[in-house]
Amino acid sequence: MLLADDHTMFRQGLKEMLSTDEGIEVVGEAENGEEAVALARELKPDVAILDIEMPVMGAREAMDLLLQTSPASRVVVVTMHDDPRLVREFLGRGASGYLVKSASLQELLTAVHTAAESPEGPQEENVVMVVPREAFERAERATEEGGLSARELEILLLVARGLSNRQISHTLNVAEATVKRHLANLYPKMGVVSRGEATRKALSEGWISTRDVTEVEERQ
């Protein structure tokens, strides 16, 4: 087991929690994504726990490189972020589990064991998620009531945070023209004609929350 989190106190607490299970041994600790990749290359851990927000190298790049460096390793993301878009993204990148930091000890141990016992990698039936249900309910309402796709909802959130089309394209790693096309499709669905109107309607309908808007994510 490899632990990667830049908060020493949390990392040590996590190690102590994992030590209550005789079947789990922590063989390495990292303070950032770059260290995590280097240790994975050397130690080839069965499971690596990664925090999303780490210095030096972001969790996205670190996870991609870690899985390339040690294909047999499984990744469990443990983070404070409960954003459904992040859950989908990291599971799509190959994470075997996604837990918020308020998860219980039993949920943590279950996620680690499930990941370690999945020789074929993460599959839908063996991925462990521990995320507040209300976050997913907001996204589901936007899809059902507004007819918005996951990508449109993601762009809508970034618009609400005040990002320009260029900043959104950089954040999502897509062409600026793609962002403009999504917005052109998005506004008629919502019955709005401007970024401000879109933000106000999304907030009033509960598709995004004020916490979503003010929360600063690593990828911004």
N, C-alpha and C positions, 0 to 999 in steps of 0.2 A: 504494500500500500504506500502510495506517494501522496503527500499533502502539499498543496500550493495555495498559500494565502498570505498577503502582505501584513496582516494584523497578527502579530506574534501571540497575543493573549488568546485570540480566537483559535489560532492554529494549535496552540498547546492544549486548549480546552477540548478541541476536536480529537486530538491524540489521546487524551485521557478517556474520553467517551469511547473511542474505538478499542482502547485497551481492556475494556470490560468484557470483550468477546475474545476468548482464547483462540478463535480461528482467524483472527486478524492481527497482522504484524505491520507496524509502520516502519518502513525501511529507509525513508528519505523525506526531507522537508525542504520546501522552496519558498522564497519570499516574493518571487515574480515569475512571469511566464517563461523568460529565458532560462532561469535556473531549473524550472520544471522540465523543460525539454531536454536540457543537458543531463539531468538526473534520470529521466526516463530512458535516454539513450544508454546510460551506464547500467541502470538497475533493472530495466525491463519489468516494471511492477505489474501485478495482475490488475490493479485498479489505481487510478489517479483521481484525487478529488481536487477540482479547480474552482477558485473563486472567479467571478466574471471580471471584477475590477482589480487588476494587478498592474504595477508599474513595469517599465522597461519594455515588456512585450504584452500586447493585449491577449485576452483569453481566447479570442477567435483564432488568431495566428498560432498561439501556443498549442491549442487543442489540435489544429490541423497538423502542425509539425510533430506533435507528440504521437499522434496516431500513425503518421508516416514513419517515424523513427522506431516506434514499438507497436506494430500492428496488432499484437495479441493483447495489448493493454486495453482496459475499458475505462471510460471517463465518466465520472459523476460530478455534475455541477452543483455546488452549494453556494447560494448567493442570497442577498437581501432583496433582489428584484423579483417581483411576481408578475411581470408583464408577459401576457400570452405570446406576444411576438418574439420575445427572447426565448421562451420555452420552445416554440416551434423551430426557431432558428438553430438552437444548440442541439436539439434532438435530431434535426435535419442534417446537421454536420457530423452526427455520429455519437453523440452522448448517450450513455446507457441509463442516465438518471438525471433528474433536475429537482432539487430540493431548496426550499426557502430556509433561511437560517433559524426560523422558528420551529422547524421540524423536530419531532421527538427523537429520543435515542433509538427507539425501536424502528422508526421509519428510516433513520440513517443506516442502521445495521442491515435492515432489509434491502435497502438500495445497494449497499456495498456487496452483499452476498449474491443478490440477483445479478449484478453486473459481472462479478467474478465467475459465476456459474453459467455464463452465456458464451460458449466457445465460438458460436457463429456470429457474434456481434449483436448489437441492439436490434431487436425485432419488436413489433408493436405489442406482442403479448408479454414481453419481459422487460419493458421499459418502466421505470418507477418515477412517478411525478408526485411531488408534494407541494402544491401551490393552492393558495386560497381560491375557492370556487368562484367568488364574486368577480375576480379578474377575468375569468373565462366567460362568465355570464354577460359582462359588458360587451365583449367582442362578439358573442353570439347574437346579442340584440342588434348590434350594428349590421351584422350580416343578414339577419332575418328581416328587420324592419327597414333598413336603408338600402339593402341589396348591395352592400359594399363588400369587395373582396378583401382578403387579408392584407394584400399589398396596398390597396386604397386606404384601408384603415391605418396602416403604418404611416403612409404619406400624410394622411390627415392629422395624425398626432404630431408629426414633425412640423407641419404647417402651424398647428396650434402653439408649438414651442417657439415660433417666430423665425424658423429657418427659411432661407431663400431657396429657390429652385436649385441653384448651384450647390448650396450646402446640403440639401437633401440628396442630390445625385451623388455627392461625395460620401455622405453617411451611408447610403444604401448600396454604393458601388454600382450605380446604373447611370446611363446617359441622361443628361439634362433634358433632352427631348422626350425621354421615357417618362420623366416626372411630369412634364407639361401635358403629355398625353393622358396620364392617369388623372390629373387635375381636370382636364377637359371632360373626362368621363364622369368624374366624381361630382362636380357641381350640379349638373342636371339631375342626377340621382337624388341629390339632397335638396334640390329646389332652391339653390343659392347661386350668387354670381360673384362672390368675392371670398377671399381668405378669411376675413373677419366674420362674415356671415356663416361660413362653414364651421369655424371654431365655435361660435356661439350656439349653433344648432347641435353640434356634436356634444357640447357640454350640457345643453338643456335636455337632450334626449338620453343622456347617460351613457353614450357610446365611448366617451373618454371622461376621465375624472380630473379635477383640479390637481390632484396628486400626480396623475400622468403627465400633465402639462408642466408642472414645476420640477418634477424629478429629473435630475441630470444623469443621463446614462453614460457609460464609458465610451460608446461609439460616437457621441457628439463631439 
